[in-house]
Amino acid sequence: MKLAHALINAEEAAQYTAQHPRTIRRHCIADKYPGATKGAEGWLIPVTSLPLAAQRLYYDASEHQTEKIAAAPLPVIAPAVIDADALHLAYRRAPKKSKARADRLCAAVVEFEDLRAAGETKGNADARIKINHQIDPVTLWRARDTVKGHPRELWAALLLPRYKGRTKEVELTGDAWDWIKARWLSTSEPPAHVVIKEARKEGKVHDWVLPSDKSIIRKLNAIPAPIVLLGRKGKEAFDATFPAAERDFAAYGLHEVWVSDGRRVDVFCRWPDGTVSRPFIVAWCDMRTRKVLGTRGGVNPSGSLTLASFHAALSRAGIKPKRALLDNGREYAAKSVTGGQKTRYRFKIKEGEPIGALTRMGVTADWARPYRGQEKPIESFWKYIANHLDKLPEFQGAYCGKNTVSKPEDLDRNKAIPIEVYASKLAEVLEEFNHRQGHRGRGMDGKSPTQLDDELMQADPHKEWPRPTAEHLRLLCLEQRTLTLNNKDASIKFKLSGYGEVRYWSEALADLPMAARSKKYDVFHNQEDPDIPVVVYDGKRMVCEAQRIGPIGNKQAAAQHCINKAEFKKPRADAFKNIRQAAPIALPEPFPVPPVVIEKLAAPATPPEPPKLKELSPGVWYDPATGETIGSGKPAKQSNEAEADALEKLRRTKEQRDAERLQKRFGTA
């Protein structure tokens, strides 16, 4: 028998500790002897859990025993296995009243065990518990019996009431329950009593068993909330049942990602031409600092408006981003903006497609999902604009609200404000947003965008930032078209609003191979001034700048055109001449073999033409070869008399018709 693992009963422990066995048993219940377990033979206490003096007495007594009379090892009874985690989980999930009852019982049992350990009698301890906790001895005994042999940290969980509640359910036909749920879980949100009323009508046909309305409503209220929200509120409310992701702005680098979005303002403005409409504003901001870098406005969203705002952001920051988080609108999916990259409208990139400005600059486009405004942190900026600009009292009457529900009753388009006033106020609010508006986002630390931007720039003053080139900025100011060259002269032709059809040409285009004339090229031109040369790109490679070929209206211009044409043709004609002279073409020498017979056959003999007859009079001909007269025609005089008779008849008929017409019109002939 190994003394280190020896177990003794309560009587033996009382002998070594000089205490009463009942005191030892109370200490076991109070868990004062770690490892003590209660089995069929009573309490079994590890010797190592006794005080040191009691352990010495036990070891001294064991040394005098011989191996022959050594006591048989006591049986080891394994304690009951209890899932402590499950008990604690049940305690945390319990109602407030149940936990209060369990805590009160636990406190009473603990106080009772402490009193007994202090030597208080059971009767006195019961009386004090009843006075202090209002718990009768029977209830206290049941609580002590429940926690007997378990550690104190589990007592409260073990004393938790095990209320089962309602276990019996009223009878309800399964098909009826499915019918009620399918109609109640509708986005029209029909009242429950209306659905139940219709279900009772339907139940008469199918012999359904339906309980009271209260019972059915109780079952409806027990349906999980996500299912109810999906059925009665829709997908948007259902999507919100899962916790939203919280963006950590500190995880982004400065000017690593830019965000862009557009919004139609809630104020009617009057444009210089007198028209009234709500402007559309496009903005770009830095993801890390949320600083608004550039904005531009127009009548409607377009690719050119997006590029204009991007140009403003690049000019202000002097740095180009690595990535851009874009809205999913068509103005961003335009080929002039993101051509050469995949979008939700363009799944494949075809060879020869136009290259957009962002693609040409090496900026990767990331797309926000439709109807997911929370993916773009710039949305909070639009809310700031709506509150601090659109709703200003100065704009009352021109403010229209974001939708028909929020439209004010005093809206009047005739009170539209000048667009210049709105643009000036917008610039003021933008500066206020960048310099004074603190942000609470993770990584913003309550600082304004400009303050955070300055701190991050100063933290790494020697960093080499990717900069946009002058060529990139110039192309952003030009309109982009995708055109092919003229097959004959390699010129570029398109219609320009206000100027009609314009043509551009350069020698570099003319010198391209013939196969290159069928390709599509990106042509950048100035929308306001057609005399500015256009820039021609083949993908990301610049081909040339082409000058305008204007119309000719005088001799000097015509003469200059001829001079330019001659100057263009001469070097190319000389080059062709040199090519021919480098390898002159001559007739081959005859081979020493008999030549192939090549001859022209003689034309067949042409039969002689018959002699021509001469007409002597109508119907009479003379043959010069034989001297004969052929035919017997009428004298010409008879023919003339017949013709005169026909003319006379025609004249009389005309006179008769004229007389009838005058008689009918005027009543006189």
Summary of the structure (lengths in Angstrom):
residues: 669
radius of gyration: 53.3
end to end distance: 164.1
largest distance: 185.2
contacts: 1688
relative contact order: 0.04
helix: 45%
strand: 14%
